[in-house]
C-alpha cells in the first residue's frame, strides 16, 4: 500500500534509427493505472530509447499518482547510470 510501480521497456531498430517506448503503471494490487506506448522517430541506440521510456513514464506516473514510485527497467546500464552519484553528461 502507498506505492505504485512503473515498468518501462523499449524497442530499437538499428537499420533506420527508430524505436518505441512502453510504459505501464500499476497500483499495489496490480491493477493498471495507465498503459502507454509511443513511436520514437530518432534514437541512436537501445539505451537512448530506454531513457526516453523512463523520462516519459516518470512524467506520466507523477501526473497520475501521488503514491511513492518504484521504477523497473531491464536495462542494467540505464539503472547503473541512474544510481550513480557523479554527474554523467553523456
Backbone as XML, in Angstrom:
<?xml version="1.0"?>
<chain id="A" units="angstrom">
  <residue number="1" name="UNK">
    <atom name="N" x="0.851" y="-1.179" z="0.000"/>
    <atom name="CA" x="0.000" y="0.000" z="0.000"/>
    <atom name="C" x="0.896" y="1.242" z="0.000"/>
  </residue>
  <residue number="2" name="UNK">
    <atom name="N" x="0.436" y="2.260" z="-0.664"/>
    <atom name="CA" x="1.182" y="3.506" z="-0.699"/>
    <atom name="C" x="2.241" y="3.588" z="-1.791"/>
  </residue>
  <residue number="3" name="UNK">
    <atom name="N" x="2.328" y="2.557" z="-2.625"/>
    <atom name="CA" x="3.330" y="2.527" z="-3.688"/>
    <atom name="C" x="2.672" y="2.183" z="-5.029"/>
  </residue>
  <residue number="4" name="UNK">
    <atom name="N" x="3.245" y="2.701" z="-6.104"/>
    <atom name="CA" x="2.892" y="2.300" z="-7.460"/>
    <atom name="C" x="4.171" y="1.872" z="-8.160"/>
  </residue>
  <residue number="5" name="UNK">
    <atom name="N" x="4.027" y="1.006" z="-9.176"/>
    <atom name="CA" x="5.201" y="0.509" z="-9.886"/>
    <atom name="C" x="5.080" y="0.832" z="-11.365"/>
  </residue>
  <residue number="6" name="UNK">
    <atom name="N" x="6.123" y="1.466" z="-11.887"/>
    <atom name="CA" x="6.218" y="1.795" z="-13.301"/>
    <atom name="C" x="7.165" y="0.814" z="-13.961"/>
  </residue>
  <residue number="7" name="UNK">
    <atom name="N" x="6.678" y="0.093" z="-14.959"/>
    <atom name="CA" x="7.501" y="-0.836" z="-15.728"/>
    <atom name="C" x="7.722" y="-0.208" z="-17.099"/>
  </residue>
  <residue number="8" name="UNK">
    <atom name="N" x="8.986" y="-0.091" z="-17.505"/>
    <atom name="CA" x="9.300" y="0.515" z="-18.798"/>
    <atom name="C" x="10.078" y="-0.476" z="-19.656"/>
  </residue>
  <residue number="9" name="UNK">
    <atom name="N" x="9.970" y="-0.305" z="-20.956"/>
    <atom name="CA" x="10.747" y="-1.097" z="-21.890"/>
    <atom name="C" x="10.837" y="-0.330" z="-23.202"/>
  </residue>
  <residue number="10" name="UNK">
    <atom name="N" x="11.741" y="-0.793" z="-24.034"/>
    <atom name="CA" x="11.978" y="-0.115" z="-25.304"/>
    <atom name="C" x="12.107" y="-1.129" z="-26.418"/>
  </residue>
  <residue number="11" name="UNK">
    <atom name="N" x="12.034" y="-0.617" z="-27.620"/>
    <atom name="CA" x="12.432" y="-1.377" z="-28.806"/>
    <atom name="C" x="13.264" y="-0.431" z="-29.653"/>
  </residue>
  <residue number="12" name="UNK">
    <atom name="N" x="14.180" y="-0.988" z="-30.419"/>
    <atom name="CA" x="15.054" y="-0.148" z="-31.233"/>
    <atom name="C" x="15.368" y="-0.868" z="-32.535"/>
  </residue>
  <residue number="13" name="UNK">
    <atom name="N" x="15.273" y="-0.131" z="-33.621"/>
    <atom name="CA" x="15.600" y="-0.652" z="-34.937"/>
    <atom name="C" x="16.883" y="0.028" z="-35.402"/>
  </residue>
  <residue number="14" name="UNK">
    <atom name="N" x="17.985" y="-0.709" z="-35.377"/>
    <atom name="CA" x="19.272" y="-0.147" z="-35.763"/>
    <atom name="C" x="19.380" y="0.183" z="-37.239"/>
  </residue>
  <residue number="15" name="UNK">
    <atom name="N" x="18.534" y="-0.417" z="-38.060"/>
    <atom name="CA" x="18.597" y="-0.148" z="-39.501"/>
    <atom name="C" x="18.149" y="1.268" z="-39.849"/>
  </residue>
  <residue number="16" name="UNK">
    <atom name="N" x="17.079" y="1.735" z="-39.207"/>
    <atom name="CA" x="16.588" y="3.076" z="-39.544"/>
    <atom name="C" x="16.639" y="4.063" z="-38.377"/>
  </residue>
  <residue number="17" name="UNK">
    <atom name="N" x="17.132" y="3.621" z="-37.218"/>
    <atom name="CA" x="17.295" y="4.521" z="-36.074"/>
    <atom name="C" x="15.989" y="4.910" z="-35.393"/>
  </residue>
  <residue number="18" name="UNK">
    <atom name="N" x="14.942" y="4.095" z="-35.572"/>
    <atom name="CA" x="13.683" y="4.372" z="-34.892"/>
    <atom name="C" x="13.559" y="3.476" z="-33.672"/>
  </residue>
  <residue number="19" name="UNK">
    <atom name="N" x="12.608" y="3.806" z="-32.833"/>
    <atom name="CA" x="12.406" y="2.997" z="-31.641"/>
    <atom name="C" x="10.990" y="3.123" z="-31.125"/>
  </residue>
  <residue number="20" name="UNK">
    <atom name="N" x="10.774" y="2.510" z="-30.003"/>
    <atom name="CA" x="9.479" y="2.572" z="-29.344"/>
    <atom name="C" x="9.669" y="2.558" z="-27.849"/>
  </residue>
  <residue number="21" name="UNK">
    <atom name="N" x="8.726" y="3.132" z="-27.142"/>
    <atom name="CA" x="8.759" y="3.174" z="-25.682"/>
    <atom name="C" x="7.442" y="2.629" z="-25.158"/>
  </residue>
  <residue number="22" name="UNK">
    <atom name="N" x="7.513" y="1.796" z="-24.118"/>
    <atom name="CA" x="6.329" y="1.226" z="-23.492"/>
    <atom name="C" x="6.392" y="1.494" z="-22.000"/>
  </residue>
  <residue number="23" name="UNK">
    <atom name="N" x="5.265" y="1.915" z="-21.428"/>
    <atom name="CA" x="5.194" y="2.233" z="-20.013"/>
    <atom name="C" x="3.891" y="1.686" z="-19.433"/>
  </residue>
  <residue number="24" name="UNK">
    <atom name="N" x="3.969" y="1.051" z="-18.273"/>
    <atom name="CA" x="2.788" y="0.552" z="-17.571"/>
    <atom name="C" x="2.930" y="0.927" z="-16.102"/>
  </residue>
  <residue number="25" name="UNK">
    <atom name="N" x="1.911" y="1.564" z="-15.550"/>
    <atom name="CA" x="1.893" y="1.919" z="-14.138"/>
    <atom name="C" x="0.798" y="1.104" z="-13.455"/>
  </residue>
  <residue number="26" name="UNK">
    <atom name="N" x="1.177" y="0.405" z="-12.360"/>
    <atom name="CA" x="0.226" y="-0.429" z="-11.612"/>
    <atom name="C" x="0.203" y="-0.013" z="-10.149"/>
  </residue>
  <residue number="27" name="UNK">
    <atom name="N" x="-0.953" y="-0.221" z="-9.527"/>
    <atom name="CA" x="-1.055" y="0.062" z="-8.096"/>
    <atom name="C" x="-0.622" y="-1.163" z="-7.283"/>
  </residue>
  <residue number="28" name="UNK">
    <atom name="N" x="-0.780" y="-1.090" z="-5.967"/>
    <atom name="CA" x="-0.310" y="-2.169" z="-5.084"/>
    <atom name="C" x="-1.063" y="-3.481" z="-5.288"/>
  </residue>
  <residue number="29" name="UNK">
    <atom name="N" x="-2.228" y="-3.449" z="-5.917"/>
    <atom name="CA" x="-2.980" y="-4.680" z="-6.185"/>
    <atom name="C" x="-2.648" y="-5.265" z="-7.555"/>
  </residue>
  <residue number="30" name="UNK">
    <atom name="N" x="-1.848" y="-4.545" z="-8.341"/>
    <atom name="CA" x="-1.522" y="-4.984" z="-9.695"/>
    <atom name="C" x="-2.448" y="-4.418" z="-10.751"/>
  </residue>
  <residue number="31" name="UNK">
    <atom name="N" x="-3.443" y="-3.646" z="-10.328"/>
    <atom name="CA" x="-4.365" y="-3.029" z="-11.281"/>
    <atom name="C" x="-3.652" y="-1.941" z="-12.076"/>
  </residue>
  <residue number="32" name="UNK">
    <atom name="N" x="-3.954" y="-1.870" z="-13.347"/>
    <atom name="CA" x="-3.309" y="-0.896" z="-14.229"/>
    <atom name="C" x="-3.894" y="0.494" z="-14.005"/>
  </residue>
  <residue number="33" name="UNK">
    <atom name="N" x="-3.016" y="1.453" z="-13.755"/>
    <atom name="CA" x="-3.404" y="2.857" z="-13.659"/>
    <atom name="C" x="-3.340" y="3.488" z="-15.045"/>
  </residue>
  <residue number="34" name="UNK">
    <atom name="N" x="-2.257" y="3.206" z="-15.778"/>
    <atom name="CA" x="-2.182" y="3.610" z="-17.175"/>
    <atom name="C" x="-1.212" y="2.709" z="-17.918"/>
  </residue>
  <residue number="35" name="UNK">
    <atom name="N" x="-1.430" y="2.626" z="-19.219"/>
    <atom name="CA" x="-0.508" y="1.975" z="-20.150"/>
    <atom name="C" x="-0.301" y="2.969" z="-21.284"/>
  </residue>
  <residue number="36" name="UNK">
    <atom name="N" x="0.916" y="3.043" z="-21.772"/>
    <atom name="CA" x="1.198" y="3.965" z="-22.866"/>
    <atom name="C" x="2.336" y="3.408" z="-23.710"/>
  </residue>
  <residue number="37" name="UNK">
    <atom name="N" x="2.300" y="3.726" z="-24.970"/>
    <atom name="CA" x="3.422" y="3.409" z="-25.840"/>
    <atom name="C" x="3.531" y="4.525" z="-26.861"/>
  </residue>
  <residue number="38" name="UNK">
    <atom name="N" x="4.725" y="4.685" z="-27.376"/>
    <atom name="CA" x="4.893" y="5.709" z="-28.402"/>
    <atom name="C" x="6.028" y="5.350" z="-29.336"/>
  </residue>
  <residue number="39" name="UNK">
    <atom name="N" x="5.942" y="5.866" z="-30.523"/>
    <atom name="CA" x="6.957" y="5.705" z="-31.543"/>
    <atom name="C" x="8.033" y="6.752" z="-31.320"/>
  </residue>
  <residue number="40" name="UNK">
    <atom name="N" x="9.291" y="6.359" z="-31.438"/>
    <atom name="CA" x="10.415" y="7.295" z="-31.318"/>
    <atom name="C" x="11.037" y="7.422" z="-32.704"/>
  </residue>
  <residue number="41" name="UNK">
    <atom name="N" x="10.922" y="8.603" z="-33.285"/>
    <atom name="CA" x="11.375" y="8.800" z="-34.657"/>
    <atom name="C" x="12.875" y="8.658" z="-34.847"/>
  </residue>
  <residue number="42" name="UNK">
    <atom name="N" x="13.643" y="9.118" z="-33.864"/>
    <atom name="CA" x="15.102" y="9.023" z="-33.963"/>
    <atom name="C" x="15.688" y="8.693" z="-32.611"/>
  </residue>
  <residue number="43" name="UNK">
    <atom name="N" x="16.502" y="7.660" z="-32.576"/>
    <atom name="CA" x="17.289" y="7.365" z="-31.384"/>
    <atom name="C" x="18.541" y="6.629" z="-31.838"/>
  </residue>
  <residue number="44" name="UNK">
    <atom name="N" x="19.628" y="6.912" z="-31.159"/>
    <atom name="CA" x="20.929" y="6.389" z="-31.569"/>
    <atom name="C" x="21.121" y="4.918" z="-31.220"/>
  </residue>
  <residue number="45" name="UNK">
    <atom name="N" x="20.451" y="4.465" z="-30.143"/>
    <atom name="CA" x="20.646" y="3.090" z="-29.695"/>
    <atom name="C" x="19.542" y="2.697" z="-28.719"/>
  </residue>
  <residue number="46" name="UNK">
    <atom name="N" x="19.585" y="1.464" z="-28.266"/>
    <atom name="CA" x="18.564" y="0.964" z="-27.347"/>
    <atom name="C" x="18.589" y="1.701" z="-26.007"/>
  </residue>
  <residue number="47" name="UNK">
    <atom name="N" x="19.762" y="2.087" z="-25.532"/>
    <atom name="CA" x="19.866" y="2.833" z="-24.278"/>
    <atom name="C" x="19.108" y="4.152" z="-24.366"/>
  </residue>
  <residue number="48" name="UNK">
    <atom name="N" x="19.261" y="4.855" z="-25.476"/>
    <atom name="CA" x="18.555" y="6.124" z="-25.651"/>
    <atom name="C" x="17.042" y="5.909" z="-25.671"/>
  </residue>
  <residue number="49" name="UNK">
    <atom name="N" x="16.592" y="4.846" z="-26.312"/>
    <atom name="CA" x="15.163" y="4.542" z="-26.350"/>
    <atom name="C" x="14.645" y="4.198" z="-24.948"/>
  </residue>
  <residue number="50" name="UNK">
    <atom name="N" x="15.416" y="3.444" z="-24.173"/>
    <atom name="CA" x="15.015" y="3.097" z="-22.803"/>
    <atom name="C" x="14.975" y="4.344" z="-21.932"/>
  </residue>
  <residue number="51" name="UNK">
    <atom name="N" x="15.930" y="5.251" z="-22.121"/>
    <atom name="CA" x="15.936" y="6.507" z="-21.360"/>
    <atom name="C" x="14.706" y="7.347" z="-21.710"/>
  </residue>
  <residue number="52" name="UNK">
    <atom name="N" x="14.303" y="7.349" z="-22.973"/>
    <atom name="CA" x="13.096" y="8.078" z="-23.382"/>
    <atom name="C" x="11.871" y="7.475" z="-22.707"/>
  </residue>
  <residue number="53" name="UNK">
    <atom name="N" x="11.810" y="6.147" z="-22.625"/>
    <atom name="CA" x="10.700" y="5.482" z="-21.939"/>
    <atom name="C" x="10.693" y="5.855" z="-20.462"/>
  </residue>
  <residue number="54" name="UNK">
    <atom name="N" x="11.872" y="5.909" z="-19.849"/>
    <atom name="CA" x="11.974" y="6.276" z="-18.438"/>
    <atom name="C" x="11.476" y="7.698" z="-18.210"/>
  </residue>
  <residue number="55" name="UNK">
    <atom name="N" x="11.950" y="8.638" z="-19.000"/>
    <atom name="CA" x="11.568" y="10.042" z="-18.809"/>
    <atom name="C" x="10.065" y="10.236" z="-18.991"/>
  </residue>
  <residue number="56" name="UNK">
    <atom name="N" x="9.520" y="9.685" z="-20.063"/>
    <atom name="CA" x="8.086" y="9.850" z="-20.304"/>
    <atom name="C" x="7.257" y="9.095" z="-19.270"/>
  </residue>
  <residue number="57" name="UNK">
    <atom name="N" x="7.693" y="7.900" z="-18.911"/>
    <atom name="CA" x="6.962" y="7.114" z="-17.927"/>
    <atom name="C" x="6.902" y="7.777" z="-16.567"/>
  </residue>
  <residue number="58" name="UNK">
    <atom name="N" x="8.017" y="8.312" z="-16.107"/>
    <atom name="CA" x="8.034" y="9.005" z="-14.811"/>
    <atom name="C" x="7.149" y="10.237" z="-14.864"/>
  </residue>
  <residue number="59" name="UNK">
    <atom name="N" x="7.209" y="10.982" z="-15.958"/>
    <atom name="CA" x="6.368" y="12.167" z="-16.113"/>
    <atom name="C" x="4.884" y="11.793" z="-16.031"/>
  </residue>
  <residue number="60" name="UNK">
    <atom name="N" x="4.494" y="10.757" z="-16.752"/>
    <atom name="CA" x="3.096" y="10.307" z="-16.724"/>
    <atom name="C" x="2.703" y="9.774" z="-15.352"/>
  </residue>
  <residue number="61" name="UNK">
    <atom name="N" x="3.600" y="9.029" z="-14.705"/>
    <atom name="CA" x="3.315" y="8.470" z="-13.383"/>
    <atom name="C" x="3.089" y="9.569" z="-12.353"/>
  </residue>
  <residue number="62" name="UNK">
    <atom name="N" x="3.929" y="10.594" z="-12.384"/>
    <atom name="CA" x="3.780" y="11.699" z="-11.430"/>
    <atom name="C" x="2.495" y="12.471" z="-11.669"/>
  </residue>
  <residue number="63" name="UNK">
    <atom name="N" x="2.045" y="12.527" z="-12.913"/>
    <atom name="CA" x="0.800" y="13.228" z="-13.232"/>
    <atom name="C" x="-0.439" y="12.429" z="-12.819"/>
  </residue>
  <residue number="64" name="UNK">
    <atom name="N" x="-0.296" y="11.107" z="-12.705"/>
    <atom name="CA" x="-1.463" y="10.252" z="-12.463"/>
    <atom name="C" x="-1.526" y="9.627" z="-11.070"/>
  </residue>
  <residue number="65" name="UNK">
    <atom name="N" x="-0.488" y="9.815" z="-10.278"/>
    <atom name="CA" x="-0.494" y="9.225" z="-8.939"/>
    <atom name="C" x="0.357" y="10.059" z="-7.989"/>
  </residue>
  <residue number="66" name="UNK">
    <atom name="N" x="-0.107" y="10.137" z="-6.755"/>
    <atom name="CA" x="0.681" y="10.830" z="-5.728"/>
    <atom name="C" x="1.374" y="9.826" z="-4.803"/>
  </residue>
  <residue number="67" name="UNK">
    <atom name="N" x="1.256" y="8.530" z="-5.111"/>
    <atom name="CA" x="1.882" y="7.482" z="-4.300"/>
    <atom name="C" x="3.390" y="7.443" z="-4.554"/>
  </residue>
  <residue number="68" name="UNK">
    <atom name="N" x="4.130" y="6.796" z="-3.666"/>
    <atom name="CA" x="5.563" y="6.566" z="-3.872"/>
    <atom name="C" x="5.738" y="5.735" z="-5.138"/>
  </residue>
  <residue number="69" name="UNK">
    <atom name="N" x="6.845" y="5.959" z="-5.839"/>
    <atom name="CA" x="7.052" y="5.357" z="-7.150"/>
    <atom name="C" x="8.241" y="4.405" z="-7.159"/>
  </residue>
  <residue number="70" name="UNK">
    <atom name="N" x="8.014" y="3.199" z="-7.680"/>
    <atom name="CA" x="9.070" y="2.227" z="-7.964"/>
    <atom name="C" x="9.166" y="2.147" z="-9.482"/>
  </residue>
  <residue number="71" name="UNK">
    <atom name="N" x="10.385" y="2.178" z="-10.013"/>
    <atom name="CA" x="10.580" y="2.068" z="-11.457"/>
    <atom name="C" x="11.351" y="0.787" z="-11.744"/>
  </residue>
  <residue number="72" name="UNK">
    <atom name="N" x="10.876" y="0.012" z="-12.719"/>
    <atom name="CA" x="11.566" y="-1.210" z="-13.118"/>
    <atom name="C" x="11.966" y="-1.117" z="-14.581"/>
  </residue>
  <residue number="73" name="UNK">
    <atom name="N" x="13.240" y="-1.412" z="-14.834"/>
    <atom name="CA" x="13.787" y="-1.434" z="-16.187"/>
    <atom name="C" x="14.685" y="-2.656" z="-16.312"/>
  </residue>
  <residue number="74" name="UNK">
    <atom name="N" x="14.696" y="-3.268" z="-17.493"/>
    <atom name="CA" x="15.587" y="-4.411" z="-17.708"/>
    <atom name="C" x="16.925" y="-3.982" z="-18.303"/>
  </residue>
  <residue number="75" name="UNK">
    <atom name="N" x="17.157" y="-2.689" z="-18.390"/>
    <atom name="CA" x="18.402" y="-2.154" z="-18.957"/>
    <atom name="C" x="19.384" y="-1.857" z="-17.817"/>
  </residue>
  <residue number="76" name="UNK">
    <atom name="N" x="20.316" y="-2.774" z="-17.583"/>
    <atom name="CA" x="21.265" y="-2.642" z="-16.478"/>
    <atom name="C" x="22.092" y="-1.357" z="-16.583"/>
  </residue>
  <residue number="77" name="UNK">
    <atom name="N" x="22.467" y="-0.970" z="-17.795"/>
    <atom name="CA" x="23.279" y="0.234" z="-17.956"/>
    <atom name="C" x="22.498" y="1.480" z="-17.538"/>
  </residue>
  <residue number="78" name="UNK">
    <atom name="N" x="21.236" y="1.575" z="-17.916"/>
    <atom name="CA" x="20.415" y="2.725" z="-17.534"/>
    <atom name="C" x="20.237" y="2.776" z="-16.015"/>
  </residue>
  <residue number="79" name="UNK">
    <atom name="N" x="19.972" y="1.638" z="-15.404"/>
    <atom name="CA" x="19.813" y="1.589" z="-13.949"/>
    <atom name="C" x="21.101" y="2.029" z="-13.262"/>
  </residue>
  <residue number="80" name="UNK">
    <atom name="N" x="22.239" y="1.533" z="-13.740"/>
    <atom name="CA" x="23.531" y="1.914" z="-13.164"/>
    <atom name="C" x="23.771" y="3.416" z="-13.311"/>
  </residue>
  <residue number="81" name="UNK">
    <atom name="N" x="23.475" y="3.962" z="-14.483"/>
    <atom name="CA" x="23.659" y="5.395" z="-14.712"/>
    <atom name="C" x="22.753" y="6.213" z="-13.795"/>
  </residue>
  <residue number="82" name="UNK">
    <atom name="N" x="21.536" y="5.737" z="-13.590"/>
    <atom name="CA" x="20.574" y="6.441" z="-12.756"/>
    <atom name="C" x="21.015" y="6.458" z="-11.297"/>
  </residue>
  <residue number="83" name="UNK">
    <atom name="N" x="21.679" y="5.398" z="-10.842"/>
    <atom name="CA" x="22.100" y="5.277" z="-9.453"/>
    <atom name="C" x="23.427" y="5.978" z="-9.152"/>
  </residue>
  <residue number="84" name="UNK">
    <atom name="N" x="24.188" y="6.340" z="-10.183"/>
    <atom name="CA" x="25.495" y="6.975" z="-9.968"/>
    <atom name="C" x="25.345" y="8.279" z="-9.208"/>
  </residue>
  <residue number="85" name="UNK">
    <atom name="N" x="26.274" y="8.522" z="-8.305"/>
    <atom name="CA" x="26.243" y="9.778" z="-7.562"/>
    <atom name="C" x="26.979" y="10.896" z="-8.310"/>
  </residue>
  <residue number="86" name="UNK">
    <atom name="N" x="27.857" y="10.522" z="-9.234"/>
    <atom name="CA" x="28.567" y="11.524" z="-10.026"/>
    <atom name="C" x="27.699" y="11.991" z="-11.187"/>
  </residue>
  <residue number="87" name="UNK">
    <atom name="N" x="27.936" y="13.202" z="-11.646"/>
    <atom name="CA" x="27.215" y="13.735" z="-12.798"/>
    <atom name="C" x="27.715" y="13.039" z="-14.055"/>
  </residue>
  <residue number="88" name="UNK">
    <atom name="N" x="26.780" y="12.567" z="-14.861"/>
    <atom name="CA" x="27.106" y="11.919" z="-16.133"/>
    <atom name="C" x="26.481" y="12.751" z="-17.234"/>
  </residue>
  <residue number="89" name="UNK">
    <atom name="N" x="27.307" y="13.437" z="-18.013"/>
    <atom name="CA" x="26.799" y="14.344" z="-19.039"/>
    <atom name="C" x="26.691" y="13.688" z="-20.414"/>
  </residue>
  <residue number="90" name="UNK">
    <atom name="N" x="26.850" y="12.375" z="-20.482"/>
    <atom name="CA" x="26.792" y="11.708" z="-21.774"/>
    <atom name="C" x="25.368" y="11.540" z="-22.269"/>
  </residue>
</chain>
